[in-house]
Amino acid sequence: MRNKNFLFQAFLLICFAMPQVGWGQETPPLPAPSTGVPIIVERGSPLTISGNTEICPGTETILKAEGEFESFSWDRGGVQGRYLKVTEPGKYEVTGKTKGGCTFTTTVTVRLRPCPV
């Protein structure tokens, strides 16, 4: 179990704690004095989705993947890029990939709401 935990911590160190351009002023974690194991500080995902999450029947909205990533891939229709046009309610997922090869995934639910005629 110790090796699994170490590998997980190493992944977190590479994907979460390394400095990234645009993520603010960050520094890599320092080793713990007694064990030599990196100290991991968890934080929220750097990938988010913005946009209107409610649509009226027959209308559309644009979802935007937010974050400092090299590429984005949406689960609907194989769309690549930061933006996705949405015309139906449902769950939408995007994956962002960093230059270092780390991937982050997040989802949002778009709901249908009645609109005045």
N, C-alpha and C positions, 0 to 999 in steps of 0.2 A: 504493500500500500504506500510505503514511503516514496518509491520511485514514481508511482502514478501522481502523487501529490506534487512532487518536484517538477514533473513534466507539465502539469497544469499550471503551476506557478511560473514556469519558464515561458509558457504560452502567454499568460497574462502580462508578463514583463515585456515581451516583444510587442504584443498587439495593443496593450493599453497604456503602458508606462513610458514608452519611448517618445521622445519629443517629436511633434509633428508640426509642420508649418501651418499656421492659422488656428491651432488649438490653444493658443495662449502660451504663457511662460511656464513650461514644465521641465523638470529634470528627471533623469532616471533615478529609481530608488537606490538607496544605499544599502550595503549588506548589514545584516543584524550583527552586532558586536560579538555575540557568543556563538552563533551558528554559522555565519558566513552565507546564510540564505537570504536572497533579496526580500526586502519588506514590500509587500504588495498593498497598494491603496486602491480599492475598487471605486469605480465611478460609473456614471450612466453611459449608455452607448453614445458615441459621437455621431450616429446616424439617426436622423429624424425625418418625418414626412410632414410637410405643411400644405395648407390648402383647405378649401371648404369641404367639410365632411358630411354635408347634407345637400341633397339635390331634389328638385321637383321632377315629376314625371316629364320626360321629353326634353330635359335640360342636360347640361354637362358641367363639369368642373375640371380644374387642372390640379393634379397633385405634384408636389415638388420634393425631390429627395434633397435633404440638407446635410451638409458635412463636407469635410476636406477629403475627398476620395478621388482616385484615378478613374474609376468607372462605376456605373450603376446598371443594374439589371432588374427589371420588373417581372413579376411572376405571370402577368397577364399578357399573352400574345408575344412573348419574347422581346418586349420593348427594351432597347438599350438607351441610356441617357437619363438626365436629371428629371425630365418632365413626363407625365402620363396623363392623357385625356381620359376622363371617366364619364361614361354615360349611363351606367347601371349601378345600383347599390351592391354592396358586397365587401369582402375582405380583400385588401390589396397589400402586397408584400414587395419590398425592394431590398436588394442586397448591394452593399457598397464594398468595393475592393480597394485597398490601399496600394501604394507603390511597393510596399514590402510584402504584399501577398496576403495580408490579413483580410478577412471578410467579416462584415457585420450585417445583420438582417433585422428589419423592423417591419411592423404591419400597422395598418390603419383600417378602420371600418367606415365605409361610406353608407349613409342611411338615406332612405327615401322618405320625404316628408310631403304631406299634402300642401299644395299651393293654391292661393286664390285664383279664380278664373277671371 
